[in-house]
């Protein structure tokens, strides 16, 4: 069972993730349904908007004790974004272009894979305790 502090951290991560996911889905849906954007490209744009929500939530609330300590941390966050972005766009492209499924299915698959990857990257690499 998770210790209270770890559970609280995972819960906060989940709340930030759900919020970012709602923002992501809203931007994606508007871009595809209202603007006629290609789903993979719309998903990439929506991902970038959601990343802003994620970074603010993670740095100010989830991993607040470890945020903003060095330029190395900022660089690791940028790399984690790139990894998440590539994973997210790849899942959407494979789902819609290779498998011929709807973008909503691709979004749901991304909602499972990318957050798990993101939590571990952020917890154990980006926002890990850094010696001062």
ZATI-497076 format. One line per 2 residues: number of its first residue (from 0); their letters; for each residue x, y, z of N, C-alpha, C. Coordinates in steps of 0.02 Angstrom, whole numbers, always signed. Layout:
BEGIN
NUM	A	X,Y,Z,X,Y,Z,X,Y,Z ~ ...;
//
This chain:
BEGIN
0	XX	+42,-59,+0,+0,+0,+0,+44,+62,+0 ~ +22,+114,-32,+60,+176,-36,+59,+212,+31;
2	XX	+115,+240,+50,+117,+282,+110,+75,+344,+97 ~ +52,+376,+150,+7,+434,+142,+38,+488,+97;
4	XX	+102,+504,+107,+134,+555,+66,+137,+536,-7 ~ +151,+473,-21,+155,+449,-90,+85,+447,-121;
6	XX	+35,+425,-83,-34,+425,-107,-56,+495,-124 ~ -41,+542,-80,-59,+612,-90,-27,+639,-154;
8	XX	+36,+621,-164,+72,+643,-224,+40,+614,-287 ~ +24,+550,-286,-8,+518,-343,-77,+548,-356;
10	XX	-114,+562,-302,-179,+594,-308,-174,+663,-340 ~ -127,+704,-317,-117,+771,-346,-97,+765,-419;
12	XX	-52,+717,-434,-31,+705,-503,-92,+688,-546 ~ -136,+646,-519,-197,+627,-554,-244,+685,-567;
14	XX	-252,+729,-517,-295,+787,-525,-268,+834,-579 ~ -203,+846,-576,-171,+888,-628,-179,+854,-696;
16	XX	-169,+789,-698,-175,+752,-760,-245,+754,-790 ~ -295,+746,-748,-364,+750,-771,-380,+820,-798;
18	XX	-357,+870,-762,-368,+939,-785,-335,+951,-852 ~ -272,+930,-858,-236,+939,-921,-268,+898,-977;
20	XX	-294,+839,-960,-327,+796,-1009,-391,+829,-1035 ~ -429,+859,-990,-489,+895,-1012,-472,+953,-1057;
22	XX	-420,+990,-1041,-397,+1045,-1084,-375,+1016,-1151 ~ -336,+963,-1150,-311,+931,-1211,-370,+910,-1255;
24	XX	-418,+874,-1226,-474,+849,-1266,-516,+906,-1294 ~ -525,+959,-1256,-564,+1016,-1279,-530,+1049,-1339;
26	XX	-465,+1061,-1334,-428,+1092,-1389,-428,+1046,-1450 ~ -416,+981,-1439,-415,+932,-1494,-483,+931,-1530;
28	XX	-536,+926,-1492,-603,+922,-1521,-621,+985,-1560 ~ -606,+1043,-1531,-619,+1106,-1566,-580,+1111,-1631;
30	XX	-516,+1090,-1628,-474,+1094,-1688,-499,+1047,-1743 ~ -519,+987,-1725,-542,+938,-1775,-612,+955,-1799;
32	XX	-657,+964,-1751,-728,+971,-1768,-746,+1041,-1796 ~ -715,+1092,-1769,-733,+1161,-1790,-686,+1190,-1843;
34	XX	-621,+1172,-1838,-572,+1200,-1884,-553,+1153,-1941 ~ -575,+1090,-1936,-559,+1041,-1988,-487,+1020,-1990;
36	XX	-452,+1025,-1935,-381,+1007,-1932,-372,+932,-1938 ~ -314,+912,-1964,-295,+841,-1966,-286,+818,-1894;
38	XX	-316,+761,-1875,-314,+739,-1805,-244,+735,-1774 ~ -195,+708,-1810,-128,+701,-1781,-98,+770,-1767;
40	XX	-107,+818,-1812,-80,+885,-1801,-119,+922,-1747 ~ -184,+915,-1747,-225,+946,-1695,-207,+918,-1627;
42	XX	-194,+853,-1625,-174,+822,-1562,-107,+849,-1537 ~ -61,+860,-1582,+4,+889,-1563,-5,+958,-1533;
44	XX	-46,+999,-1565,-59,+1067,-1539,-93,+1064,-1471 ~ -143,+1020,-1465,-179,+1013,-1402,-133,+989,-1347;
46	XX	-87,+945,-1365,-39,+919,-1316,+4,+975,-1288 ~ +27,+1020,-1331,+68,+1076,-1309,+30,+1121,-1260;
48	XX	-33,+1134,-1273,-74,+1174,-1227,-81,+1138,-1161 ~ -94,+1073,-1163,-103,+1034,-1102,-37,+1030,-1062;
50	XX	+19,+1031,-1097,+84,+1029,-1063,+93,+1090,-1018 ~ +70,+1147,-1041,+75,+1207,-999,+36,+1199,-934;
52	XX	-23,+1170,-939,-63,+1156,-880,-27,+1106,-835 ~ +1,+1055,-865,+36,+1003,-829,+97,+1031,-792;
54	XX	+138,+1069,-826,+198,+1096,-794,+180,+1140,-735 ~ +132,+1184,-744,+113,+1227,-689,+88,+1186,-629;
56	XX	+46,+1138,-643,+19,+1096,-589,+72,+1054,-555 ~ +116,+1025,-594,+168,+982,-565,+220,+1023,-526;
58	XX	+241,+1078,-555,+294,+1116,-522,+269,+1155,-462 ~ +206,+1179,-465,+180,+1219,-410,+143,+1179,-357;
60	XX	+120,+1118,-374,+78,+1081,-327,+101,+1009,-315 ~ +113,+970,-367,+128,+899,-358,+198,+889,-330;
62	XX	+248,+914,-365,+318,+905,-345,+348,+970,-320 ~ +309,+1010,-286,+328,+1078,-267,+393,+1083,-228;
64	XX	+409,+1033,-189,+470,+1036,-150,+533,+1028,-191 ~ +525,+1007,-253,+584,+993,-295,+586,+1035,-358;
66	XX	+538,+1079,-366,+533,+1116,-428,+578,+1177,-430 ~ +602,+1193,-488,+637,+1256,-501,+704,+1265,-469;
68	XX	+741,+1211,-459,+805,+1217,-425,+865,+1226,-471 ~ +859,+1209,-534,+917,+1214,-577,+898,+1217,-651;
70	XX	+946,+1240,-690,+934,+1240,-762,+935,+1168,-788 ~ +971,+1123,-754,+971,+1053,-774,+900,+1023,-768;
72	XX	+864,+1043,-716,+796,+1019,-707,+751,+1044,-764 ~ +759,+1106,-781,+720,+1134,-837,+736,+1097,-901;
74	XX	+798,+1080,-912,+817,+1042,-972,+786,+972,-971 ~ +787,+940,-912,+756,+874,-907,+681,+878,-921;
76	XX	+649,+931,-896,+577,+939,-909,+565,+947,-984 ~ +607,+986,-1017,+600,+995,-1090,+607,+928,-1126;
78	XX	+655,+887,-1105,+665,+821,-1136,+605,+776,-1122 ~ +578,+780,-1060,+519,+740,-1043,+459,+760,-1086;
80	XX	+454,+825,-1100,+400,+848,-1144,+408,+819,-1214 ~ +468,+819,-1238,+481,+792,-1304,+464,+718,-1307;
82	XX	+483,+680,-1255,+466,+609,-1252,+390,+600,-1252 ~ +356,+638,-1209,+283,+634,-1205,+249,+654,-1270;
84	XX	+275,+707,-1300,+247,+731,-1363,+253,+678,-1418 ~ +313,+649,-1424,+324,+598,-1475,+279,+537,-1461;
86	XX	+274,+517,-1399,+231,+460,-1381,+158,+475,-1398 ~ +136,+535,-1380,+66,+555,-1391,+49,+558,-1465;
88	XX	+89,+593,-1504,+76,+600,-1576,+83,+532,-1610 ~ +129,+491,-1589,+138,+425,-1619,+77,+381,-1607;
90	XX	+51,+382,-1546,-9,+342,-1532,-67,+367,-1576 ~ -75,+433,-1582,-130,+459,-1622,-121,+441,-1696;
92	XX	-60,+448,-1721,-48,+433,-1792,-58,+359,-1806 ~ -33,+316,-1762,-43,+244,-1773,-117,+225,-1770;
94	XX	-152,+255,-1723,-223,+239,-1715,-264,+261,-1775 ~ -253,+323,-1796,-295,+350,-1850,-270,+331,-1920;
96	XX	-205,+333,-1931,-179,+323,-1998,-164,+250,-2013 ~ -136,+214,-1965,-119,+144,-1979,-178,+97,-1966;
98	XX	-214,+110,-1912,-270,+65,-1894,-337,+89,-1920 ~ -340,+153,-1943,-402,+179,-1970,-457,+190,-1919;
100	XX	-438,+197,-1855,-487,+208,-1802,-498,+283,-1792 ~ -547,+301,-1753,-563,+371,-1742,-511,+404,-1697;
102	XX	-506,+469,-1702,-460,+506,-1660,-478,+501,-1586 ~ -542,+489,-1571,-561,+481,-1501,-530,+418,-1470;
104	XX	-525,+365,-1509,-492,+304,-1486,-418,+318,-1474 ~ -387,+353,-1520,-316,+372,-1512,-306,+414,-1450;
106	XX	-352,+459,-1438,-347,+501,-1378,-352,+459,-1315 ~ -399,+412,-1314,-406,+369,-1255,-344,+326,-1243;
108	XX	-317,+299,-1297,-255,+259,-1290,-198,+302,-1263 ~ -193,+364,-1288,-142,+410,-1263,-153,+427,-1190;
110	XX	-216,+431,-1170,-232,+446,-1100,-209,+392,-1051 ~ -199,+332,-1077,-175,+278,-1034,-98,+276,-1035;
112	XX	-70,+276,-1094,+2,+265,-1100,+45,+325,-1079 ~ +28,+384,-1102,+71,+442,-1091,+73,+464,-1017;
114	XX	+18,+464,-980,+22,+484,-909,+65,+437,-867 ~ +61,+373,-880,+103,+326,-842,+176,+340,-856;
116	XX	+193,+347,-919,+261,+363,-938,+282,+429,-906 ~ +239,+479,-910,+254,+545,-884,+265,+546,-809;
118	XX	+224,+509,-771,+232,+508,-698,+302,+483,-680 ~ +322,+427,-709,+387,+399,-691,+445,+443,-713;
120	XX	+440,+473,-771,+492,+519,-794,+497,+579,-748 ~ +440,+608,-729,+441,+667,-686,+461,+651,-615;
122	XX	+436,+597,-588,+450,+578,-519,+524,+561,-509 ~ +550,+520,-553,+616,+492,-542,+672,+525,-582;
124	XX	+654,+572,-626,+707,+605,-664,+700,+680,-661 ~ +644,+708,-683,+637,+781,-687,+636,+814,-619;
126	XX	+592,+792,-575,+582,+825,-511,+613,+787,-453 ~ +661,+744,-467,+694,+708,-413,+732,+757,-369;
128	XX	+747,+737,-310,+786,+781,-265,+854,+793,-296 ~ +872,+856,-298,+936,+876,-328,+979,+906,-273;
130	XX	+1040,+882,-264,+1083,+912,-213,+1097,+985,-230 ~ +1095,+1026,-180,+1106,+1098,-191,+1178,+1116,-193;
//
